[in-house]
Amino acid sequence: MINQLAIIGVGLIGGSLSLALKQAGKVNEVIGYSRTESVRQQALDLGVIDRAANSIADAVKEADVIFLAVPMAAMEPVLVELAAHVKPGAIITDGGSAKAQVVQAARSALTNNFEQFVAGHPIAGTEKSGPDAAFASLYQDHRVVLTPVAETNPAALESIRQMWQATGAEVLNMEVEHHDVVLAATSHLPHVLAFNLVGMLAERDDCDEVLRYAAGGFKDFSRIASSDAVMWRDICLTNKDAILGLLEQYHQGLNKIEQAIREQDGGYLTDVFERAKQARDNRFADPDLIDNSEV
Amino acid sequence: MINQLAIIGVGLIGGSLSLALKQAGKVNEVIGYSRTESVRQQALDLGVIDRAANSIADAVKEADVIFLAVPMAAMEPVLVELAAHVKPGAIITDGGSAKAQVVQAARSALTNNFEQFVAGHPIAGTEKSGPDAAFASLYQDHRVVLTPVAETNPAALESIRQMWQATGAEVLNMEVEHHDVVLAATSHLPHVLAFNLVGMLAERDDCDEVLRYAAGGFKDFSRIASSDAVMWRDICLTNKDAILGLLEQYHQGLNKIEQAIREQDGGYLTDVFERAKQARDNRFADPDLIDNSEV
């Protein structure tokens, strides 16, 4: 049971944690802070939080647990700002999509308090944002990855694990670097690839006409290109190393496919495509019917 | 009304055309041929066709309309084989996903009869295949692109247009080269990109573990990587020029994004991502809720 929870960034991620813990009866009071006054007020009006704080200092000073749900680019400045106001024993955790940079920022900002920092990443979200997008079941049956380091206080880690379990999520621990590569491979790189394709088509004079022939297959493939541009800019900038490493591999793979097409090497293409199909079907045991898969 | 329709390749595409025309009462008799005897029998048993032919010659000799629904790689040999057996005035059409190569093959195989060839592409399909996957409404509300050339007999073109309209499809005409670029951009390239990503992940030792963290965004993005490997090999080989041209552009776009990530140029990333989001949202006015879009 958390007595006072401070949520910095009361949007979809922060607001949904608040609603989930309230519903589970695992928190007494939720203090919310957002840089934008109207957002704080909206979160309060919607009952997403119990009290709106006027500053980060005000939000965290009596909190037992502090959850940072701000854009990746804001993690470091927020950590620097709250460091001096955290009460002894308070636990600080976050929901950032890439962990290496946040952990580094926390280590330098929190100094002696760093052992009370538990880096985390709830693998859930929708394309919506803001307090009005928050809902209590967002994390139900989703994974939450915690990336403790050597200094992390086991008791703090356990508290955050229990907090997320109360939302219905499956909580796992992972090495920071491994988390960042895994997420780059399954999320960050796919977003970059989809953004690049649709962005490239958008530059064509005949874009509208071309996209008129885009059917189900393209619609599914490009869905993630409909995600928030600023959020994904931040993720690309903060998970730079993992994404660049995978992009390098991706280029190499694409070059080989290009060469096979140029040299009409059907055997190579079948091998790659079949390997991909097998891996994909194994992961998603129920391969959905593809409307216009051939398109 | 078609008196006798010959379908070469009685799978999802050929079988669905037969069922749609039967349901619409627009065909008297459908003769089906498949290289595999058991497939011909299955199509007959399922009522997808009225009679199974034992050879291409037997299938086409009395047909008024001949529909080629074979894999892209089989189009040329099939055209060569049937050329000598087509009755005068018969119309030959196809359902291939790339048109330049089929048109070229038809021109050389059909010689004097080439004016009776109408190249077409029904933009519809599912990930399933075979006669048992065929259903009458496959083409309902989908687009069918016809790519007539200078020699094409207008009467033959009109007959094929009416045939597809009877299935509930929207029929459009397009230049051969334009069709191949449009389909490469909206279908062939996305498939190559998805196959390459999943194929690359499949090569990792920790593939299973990595994919365990792949959520909704990845599932949608990679759905097309679950398509038939041989069919897509053939499409890549037959639409070589259009695909290679777009792959070149894609590499350039990816290189710019890579450079922006390396140089932490957030402005460039936001521009590309935002442009992509706008184009995608404009095309699909009802942006679906992305489960785990952030993942």
Interface residues (C-beta under 8 A of the other chain):
Chain A: A73 S97 I123 A124 G125 T126 E127 K128 H142 R143 V145 V182 L183 A185 T186 S187 L189 P190 H191 V192 L193 A194 F195 N196 L197 V198 G199 M200 L201 A202 E203 R204 C207 D208 E209 V210 L211 R212 Y213 A214 A215 G217 F218 K219 D220 F221 S222 R223 I224 A225 S226 S227 D228 A229 V230 M231 W232 R233 D234 C236 L237 K240 I243 L244 L247 Q249 Y250 H251 G253 L254 I257 E258 A260 I261 R262 Q264 G266 L269 T270 V272 F273 E274 R275 A276 K277 Q278 A279 R280 D281 N282 R283 F284 P287 D288 L289 I290 D291 N292 S293 E294 V295
Chain B: A73 S97 I123 A124 G125 T126 E127 K128 H142 R143 V145 V182 L183 A185 T186 S187 L189 P190 H191 V192 L193 A194 F195 N196 L197 V198 G199 M200 L201 A202 E203 R204 C207 D208 E209 V210 L211 R212 Y213 A214 A215 G217 F218 K219 D220 F221 S222 R223 I224 A225 S226 S227 D228 A229 V230 M231 W232 R233 D234 C236 L237 K240 I243 L244 L247 Q249 Y250 H251 G253 L254 I257 E258 A260 I261 R262 Q264 G266 L269 T270 V272 F273 E274 R275 A276 K277 Q278 A279 R280 D281 N282 R283 F284 P287 D288 L289 I290 D291 N292 S293 E294 V295
